[in-house]
Amino acid sequence: MKISRRTFVGGAAGAVVLGSFPSRLLAEIKKPASPVTITVADVAGNLALTQGMFEAYAKQKPDWVSRFAFTKAPAPELPGKIKAQQTAGKVDIDLVLTGTDALSAGLDQGLWLDLAAHKADLPDLEKIYIPQAWKMQALAKDQGVVVTYYPSGPLLEYMPDKVKTPPKNTQELLDWAKQNKNRFIYARPANSGPGRTFLMGLPYLLGDKDPLDPTNGWAKTWEYLAALGENIEYYPSGTTQVCKELGEGTRDMMVSTTGWDINPRALGIVPAEAKVAKLDGFHWVTDAHYAVVPKGVPDEKVAVLMDVLNFILQPKQQAIAYDAGYFYPGPAVKDVTLDMAPQASQDTIKQFGRPEYADWIANNPLEVPLKPKQMVEAFRIWDEKIGSKKG
C-alpha cells in the first residue's frame, strides 16, 4: 500500500466546466437512465492525485454519478480478484487506477476492456498529452488511458549525516553497500514504483546488451543485483516501509523517485533534510498511472466512465495532480503549470521540491518502461534470482 496522504481539493476543481478538446469532435456520450455508483479500485496510490477530480465530477454531474466508492489494494492482489469476479460473472469493480505493474499483469491475463471502440468518446490523446505521456499511453495497447505521468527515477535518497559522499556510479554504490552492510534498501519491484524503476534503469547504467530484454539482454544487471543483494537485509513489500526505515534511521540510503522523495518529506515520514543523488549516465525510466476498465462492466457504466475520463483529462482538473508531490510533476496533459494547482500544492512543492529536478529532467534521456510481457518476465526473474535469496 502507498503512504496515506491528503488530497488537496481547492476552488479550481469546483470551478471547472466541461470543455472541448482540440482536433476531435467528441461523440455525444449517452447519459444513464439514472445516476450510477462507480466503484474505483486504486492499486497505485493514484487517488492521492485524482480523487479530487472524481469528486468534482460527482458534484458537477449528479444526474450521471450518484457517488464514487473508492477502495485500495496491493497491485499484485488485484488481477486475481478481478479474474475470479469475471469467472463468476459478477464484476463489482468498475474502474481500476493502476501503474504499469497491474496494467501489465491484466494485459497478460486478458482482464481489461478494449477501449478502441470508444476512441470517438475520448479526446485526441496524442494531441493533448505531453510527449512522454503519449509514449506511455502506447503501453496500454488501447486497454487503458494515462491519467497522470512523471519522469520517476531511478534516484538515490540518503541522509547526509550518514552518507557524507553519495555514490556517483553503480560501482561506487556497490562499494558503499559492502562497506555499510544492510544500510541500503529498496522494495520488491513488482509492488514498488522506485523498485521497478531501479530495476529497469540499471541496464542503461551498466551498459547491458539490451535494456528492453530482461531475459536475454540483462546479464550485467542480474549479476549486479545479486552482488548488491548480498549487502541488503531484506526487500520490503512496498515503498512505504522503505521510507519509514529511512526516516527511523534503520537505513541510510534508499532507491527513490521524484515523487517518493518529495511526498514523504512533506508528510514528515522522511526528514526534510534528506538529499537525493543521480548516478552518472543515468536514464530516467518514466512512469504513469492508468485508468482501466475490467471486462464485464455494464455498457451503461462504460459510457459514464468515458465521460468521467473526458472530465479528468482537462487541464484544470489535471492541475490537481500536483498534489503534495507524490507523482511529481503529475499532470499528463500539456500546458498544466504549477500555478494552476491548488494553493496547498503550490506551497508544498515550493517547500519540499528540488530546483535541480528541472535540469535533470531536461538534460537526461527519458525512456519508457518495459512492454507488459517483458515487465512481467522481469518481475518473475527478480523474484526467483534476487528476492528468493532473502526468503
PALUMPA-594252 format. One line per 3 residues: their letters; for each residue x, y, z of C-alpha. Coordinates in Angstrom, 1 decimal, decimal comma, always signed. Each point is the difference from the previous one (the first is absolute). Example, Ala and Ser with C-alpha at 12.3 -4.5 7.8 and 13.67 -1.06 7.14 Angstrom:
residues 2
AS) +12,3:-4,5:+7,8 | +1,4:+3,4:-0,7
end
This chain:
residues 391
MKI) +0,0:+0,0:+0,0 | +1,1:+3,5:-0,6 | +0,4:+2,6:+2,7
SRR) -3,3:+1,5:+1,1 | +0,1:+3,6:-1,1 | -2,3:+3,0:-0,2
TFV) -1,5:+0,9:-3,3 | -0,3:+3,8:-0,4 | -3,3:+1,0:-1,6
GGA) -0,3:+3,7:-0,5 | -2,2:+2,4:-1,9 | +1,6:-0,9:-3,3
AGA) -1,7:-3,4:+0,1 | -3,5:+1,3:+0,7 | +0,2:+2,8:-2,5
VVL) +0,8:-2,1:-3,0 | -2,6:-0,6:-2,7 | +0,2:-2,5:-2,8
GSF) +1,7:+1,4:-3,2 | +0,9:-1,1:-3,4 | +3,3:-1,6:-1,0
PSR) +2,2:+0,8:-3,0 | -0,2:-1,9:-3,3 | -2,9:-2,3:+0,8
LLA) -3,7:+0,5:+0,2 | -1,1:-2,2:+2,9 | -2,9:-2,3:-0,6
EIK) -3,0:+0,6:+2,2 | +0,3:-2,4:+2,9 | -3,2:-1,6:+1,1
KPA) -1,2:+1,2:+3,4 | -1,1:-2,8:+2,3 | -3,7:-0,5:+0,7
SPV) +0,7:+0,8:+3,7 | +3,2:+0,9:+1,9 | +2,4:-2,9:+0,5
TIT) +2,4:-0,8:+2,7 | +3,6:-0,5:-1,3 | +2,3:-2,3:+2,0
VAD) +3,7:+1,1:-0,4 | +2,8:-2,3:+1,1 | +3,4:+1,7:+0,5
VAG) +3,1:-2,2:+0,0 | +2,5:+2,8:-0,7 | -0,7:+2,7:+2,6
NLA) -1,5:+1,9:-2,9 | -3,0:+1,3:+2,0 | +2,4:+2,4:+1,7
LTQ) +0,2:+1,7:-3,4 | -3,5:-0,6:-1,5 | -2,5:-0,4:+2,8
GMF) -0,7:+3,8:-0,1 | -0,7:-0,3:-3,7 | -2,5:-2,8:+0,5
EAY) -1,8:+1,8:+2,8 | -0,2:+3,1:-2,1 | -1,6:-2,0:-2,8
AKQ) -2,6:-1,5:+2,4 | -0,8:+3,5:+1,3 | -0,4:+1,5:-3,4
KPD) -1,9:-2,9:-1,6 | -2,2:-1,6:+2,7 | -2,4:-1,2:-2,7
WVS) +2,8:-2,2:-1,4 | +1,7:-1,3:+3,1 | -1,6:-0,3:+3,4
RFA) +3,4:-0,6:+1,7 | +3,4:-1,5:-0,5 | +0,9:-2,9:+2,4
FTK) +3,8:-0,1:+0,5 | +1,9:-3,1:+1,0 | +3,8:-0,7:+0,2
APA) +2,0:-3,3:-0,3 | +3,5:-1,1:-0,7 | +0,7:-0,3:-3,7
PEL) +1,0:-3,7:+0,0 | -3,3:-1,0:+1,5 | -2,4:+1,8:-2,3
PGK) +0,3:-2,0:-3,3 | -0,9:-3,3:+1,8 | -3,0:+1,7:+1,7
IKA) -1,3:+1,4:-3,3 | +0,6:-3,3:-1,8 | -2,1:-1,8:+2,6
QQT) -2,8:+2,5:-0,3 | +0,0:-0,4:-3,8 | -0,1:-3,7:+0,3
AGK) -3,0:+0,3:+2,3 | -1,7:+2,4:-2,4 | -0,3:+2,7:+2,6
VDI) +2,5:+2,9:-0,3 | -0,5:+2,5:+2,7 | +3,1:+2,2:-0,8
DLV) -0,8:+2,5:-2,7 | +3,3:+1,9:-0,3 | +3,6:-0,9:+1,0
LTG) +2,7:+2,6:+0,6 | +3,3:-1,7:-0,5 | +3,6:+0,4:-0,8
TDA) +1,9:-2,0:-2,6 | +0,1:-3,0:+2,3 | -3,7:-1,0:+0,2
LSA) -0,5:+1,4:-3,5 | +2,5:-2,5:-1,3 | -1,4:-2,9:+2,0
GLD) -3,5:+0,8:-1,2 | +1,1:+0,2:-3,6 | +1,8:-3,3:+0,4
QGL) -3,2:-1,6:+1,4 | -2,5:+1,7:-2,3 | -1,8:+1,8:+2,8
WLD) -0,5:+3,5:-1,5 | -2,7:+1,3:-2,4 | +1,3:+1,0:-3,4
LAA) -0,8:+3,7:-0,3 | +0,8:+0,2:-3,7 | -3,8:+0,1:-0,7
HKA) -0,3:+3,0:+2,3 | +2,7:+2,2:-1,6 | -2,7:+2,4:-1,3
DLP) -1,2:+0,5:+3,6 | +3,5:+1,2:+1,1 | +2,1:+3,0:-0,9
DLE) +2,8:-0,4:-2,5 | +2,6:-1,3:+2,5 | +3,0:+0,6:-2,2
KIY) -1,0:+3,7:-0,3 | -0,6:+0,7:+3,7 | +2,7:-2,1:+1,7
IPQ) +3,5:+1,2:+0,6 | +2,4:-2,1:-2,3 | +1,2:-2,5:+2,7
AWK) -3,5:-0,6:+1,3 | -1,1:-0,8:-3,6 | +2,9:-2,6:-0,2
MQA) -1,3:-1,5:+3,3 | -3,4:-0,2:-1,5 | +1,3:-2,5:-2,6
LAK) +0,7:-2,5:+2,8 | -3,8:-0,2:+0,7 | -0,7:-1,5:-3,4
DQG) -3,4:+1,8:-0,2 | -1,0:-1,7:+3,3 | +0,6:+3,0:+2,3
VVV) +0,4:+3,8:+0,1 | +2,9:+1,8:+1,6 | -1,3:+2,4:+2,6
TYY) +3,2:+1,1:+1,7 | +3,7:+0,0:-0,9 | +3,4:+0,6:+1,4
PSG) +3,7:-0,6:-1,0 | +0,5:-2,1:+3,1 | +3,6:-1,1:+0,5
PLL) +2,1:-1,9:+1,0 | +1,4:+2,3:+2,6 | +1,9:-0,6:+3,3
EYM) -1,3:+1,6:+3,1 | +2,2:+0,2:+3,1 | +0,5:+1,6:+3,3
PDK) +2,9:+2,5:-0,3 | +1,2:-0,5:+3,6 | +0,5:-3,7:-0,7
VKT) +1,1:+0,1:-3,7 | +2,6:+2,7:-0,3 | +0,8:-0,6:-3,6
PPK) -2,8:-1,7:-2,0 | +0,9:-2,5:-2,7 | +0,6:+1,4:-3,5
NTQ) -0,3:-3,2:-2,0 | -1,1:-3,6:+0,4 | +3,4:-1,2:+1,1
ELL) +0,1:+2,6:+2,8 | -3,5:-1,0:+1,1 | +1,1:-3,7:+0,2
DWA) +3,1:+1,0:+1,9 | -2,0:+2,1:+2,4 | -2,5:-2,8:+0,6
KQN) +2,9:-2,4:+0,8 | +1,6:+2,4:+2,4 | -3,4:+0,8:+1,7
KNR) -1,7:-3,3:+0,1 | -3,8:+0,0:+0,3 | -0,1:+3,8:-0,1
FIY) -1,3:+0,1:-3,7 | -3,5:-1,1:-0,9 | -2,6:-0,2:-2,7
ARP) -3,4:-1,7:-0,3 | -1,1:-3,0:-2,1 | -0,4:+1,4:-3,6
ANS) -3,4:-1,6:-0,6 | -1,5:+2,2:+2,6 | +2,1:+3,1:+0,1
GPG) +0,4:+2,8:-2,5 | +3,5:+0,9:+1,1 | +0,9:-3,7:+0,2
RTF) -1,0:-0,7:-3,6 | +1,4:+3,3:-1,2 | +3,4:-1,1:+1,5
LMG) -0,4:-3,4:-1,6 | -0,7:+1,4:-3,5 | +2,6:+2,9:+0,4
LPY) +3,0:-2,2:+0,7 | +0,4:-1,5:-3,5 | +0,6:+3,6:-1,3
LLG) +2,4:+0,8:+2,9 | +1,9:-3,3:-0,4 | +0,2:+0,0:-3,8
DKD) -1,9:-3,2:-0,3 | -0,6:-1,8:-3,4 | -3,7:+0,9:-0,4
PLD) -1,7:+2,2:+2,7 | -3,4:-1,1:-1,4 | +0,7:-3,8:+0,3
PTN) +0,2:-1,2:+3,6 | +0,3:-3,6:-1,1 | +2,9:+0,1:-2,4
GWA) +1,3:+3,6:+0,3 | +0,5:+0,6:+3,7 | +3,0:-2,2:+0,9
KTW) +1,8:+2,9:+1,7 | -3,1:+1,1:+1,8 | -0,8:-3,3:+1,6
EYL) +3,6:-0,5:+1,0 | +0,1:+3,5:+1,6 | -3,2:-0,5:+1,9
AAL) +1,1:-3,3:+1,4 | +3,3:+1,6:+1,2 | -1,9:+3,0:+1,4
GEN) -2,5:-2,4:+1,7 | +2,8:-1,5:+2,1 | +0,0:+3,3:+1,9
IEY) -3,7:+0,5:+0,3 | -1,8:-1,4:+3,1 | -3,4:-0,6:-1,7
YPS) -2,3:+1,5:-2,7 | -3,2:+1,6:+1,4 | -3,3:-0,7:-1,8
GTT) -0,5:+3,7:-0,7 | +1,6:+3,4:-0,1 | -1,8:+1,3:+3,1
QVC) +2,0:-2,3:+2,2 | +3,2:+1,1:-1,7 | -0,7:+3,6:+0,8
KEL) -0,9:-0,8:+3,6 | +3,3:-1,7:+0,5 | +2,0:+2,9:-1,5
GEG) -2,0:+2,4:+2,2 | +0,5:-2,1:+3,1 | +3,8:-0,3:-0,6
TRD) +0,2:-3,8:-0,5 | +1,2:+0,7:-3,6 | +2,1:+2,7:-1,4
MMV) -0,7:-0,1:-3,7 | -2,9:-1,2:-2,1 | -1,1:-0,1:-3,7
STT) -2,3:+2,8:-0,7 | -1,8:+2,1:-2,6 | -1,0:+3,6:-0,3
GWD) -3,4:-0,6:+1,7 | +1,2:-2,4:+2,6 | +2,6:+2,6:+0,9
INP) -2,3:+3,0:+0,3 | -3,2:-1,5:+1,5 | +1,4:-2,0:+3,0
RAL) +2,0:+3,0:+1,1 | -3,1:+2,2:-0,3 | -1,8:-2,5:+2,2
GIV) +2,8:-0,1:+2,5 | +0,6:-3,7:-0,5 | +3,5:+0,7:-1,4
PAE) +2,0:+2,9:+1,6 | -0,1:+3,2:-2,1 | +3,8:+0,1:-0,1
AKV) +0,2:-3,2:-2,1 | +1,9:+0,5:-3,2 | -0,2:-1,7:-3,5
AKL) +2,7:-0,9:-2,5 | +0,0:-1,4:-3,5 | +2,6:-2,4:-1,4
DGF) +2,2:+1,1:-2,9 | -1,5:-0,8:-3,3 | -3,4:-1,0:+1,3
HWV) -3,1:-0,1:-2,1 | -3,4:+1,0:+1,4 | -2,4:-2,9:-0,2
TDA) -3,4:+1,7:-0,2 | -3,1:-1,1:+1,7 | -3,7:+0,6:-0,2
HYA) -3,3:-0,9:+1,6 | -2,8:-1,4:-2,2 | -3,7:-0,3:+0,2
VVP) -1,1:-3,4:-1,2 | -3,5:-1,6:-0,2 | -0,3:-3,7:+0,9
KGV) -1,9:-2,2:-2,5 | -3,5:-0,6:+1,2 | -0,9:+3,6:+1,0
PDE) -3,5:+0,8:-1,3 | -0,1:+2,2:-3,2 | -2,0:+2,7:+1,8
KVA) +2,8:+0,4:+2,5 | +2,7:-0,1:-2,7 | -1,7:+3,0:-1,7
VLM) +0,1:+1,9:+3,3 | +3,7:-0,9:+0,5 | +0,8:+1,5:-3,4
DVL) -1,7:+3,2:+1,0 | +2,0:-0,1:+3,3 | +3,3:-0,4:-1,8
NFI) -0,8:+2,9:-2,2 | -0,5:+2,1:+3,1 | +3,2:-1,0:+1,8
LQP) +2,1:+0,5:-3,1 | -0,8:+3,7:-0,1 | +2,9:+2,3:+1,0
KQQ) -1,6:+1,6:+3,0 | -0,9:-3,4:+1,4 | +3,5:-1,3:-0,8
AIA) +1,5:+2,8:+2,1 | -1,3:-1,8:+3,1 | +2,5:-2,8:-0,8
YDA) +2,9:+2,1:+1,4 | -1,5:-1,0:+3,3 | +2,8:-0,1:+2,7
GYF) +2,6:-1,0:-2,5 | -0,7:-3,8:+0,2 | +0,3:-0,4:-3,8
YPG) +1,9:+3,2:-0,8 | -0,8:+1,7:-2,2 | -3,2:-2,1:-0,6
PAV) -2,1:+1,5:-2,8 | +0,0:-2,1:-3,3 | -1,4:+2,7:-2,3
KDV) +1,7:+3,0:-1,5 | +0,1:+3,5:+1,4 | -0,8:-0,8:+3,7
TLD) +2,2:+2,1:+2,1 | +0,5:+0,1:+3,8 | -1,7:+3,4:+0,3
MAP) -3,2:-1,7:-1,2 | +0,1:-2,4:+3,0 | -1,8:+0,5:+3,3
QAS) +2,0:+2,3:+2,3 | +0,8:-2,7:+2,4 | +1,7:-2,0:-2,7
QDT) +2,0:+3,1:-1,1 | +1,1:+0,6:+3,6 | +1,1:-3,6:+0,4
IKQ) +2,0:-0,2:-3,2 | +1,6:+3,3:+0,8 | +1,1:-1,2:+3,4
FGR) +1,0:-3,6:-0,8 | +0,7:-0,1:-3,7 | +3,5:+0,1:-1,4
PEY) +1,2:+2,7:-2,5 | +2,4:-2,5:-1,5 | -2,8:-2,2:-1,3
ADW) -0,8:+2,3:-2,9 | +3,6:-0,2:-1,2 | +0,2:-3,8:+0,5
IAN) -3,3:-0,6:-1,9 | +1,1:+2,3:-2,9 | +3,5:-1,4:-0,4
NPL) -0,2:-3,7:+0,5 | -1,6:-2,6:-2,3 | -3,6:-1,1:+0,7
EVP) -0,8:-3,6:-0,7 | -3,4:-1,8:+0,0 | -0,2:-3,0:+2,3
LKP) +0,0:-3,6:-1,3 | -2,9:-1,2:-2,0 | -2,6:-1,9:+2,1
KQM) +1,2:-3,5:-1,0 | +3,6:+0,9:+0,7 | -0,8:+1,7:+3,3
VEA) -1,9:-3,0:+1,3 | +3,0:-2,1:-0,9 | +2,4:+2,4:+1,7
FRI) -2,0:-0,2:+3,2 | +0,0:-3,8:-0,2 | +3,8:-0,2:-0,5
WDE) +0,6:+2,5:+2,8 | -2,2:-2,0:+2,4 | +1,8:-3,2:-0,9
KIG) +3,6:+1,2:-0,2 | +0,1:+2,9:+2,5 | -3,0:+0,1:+2,3
SKK) +0,0:-3,7:+0,8 | +3,5:+0,3:+1,5 | -1,6:+1,9:+2,9
G) -2,9:-2,4:+0,5
end
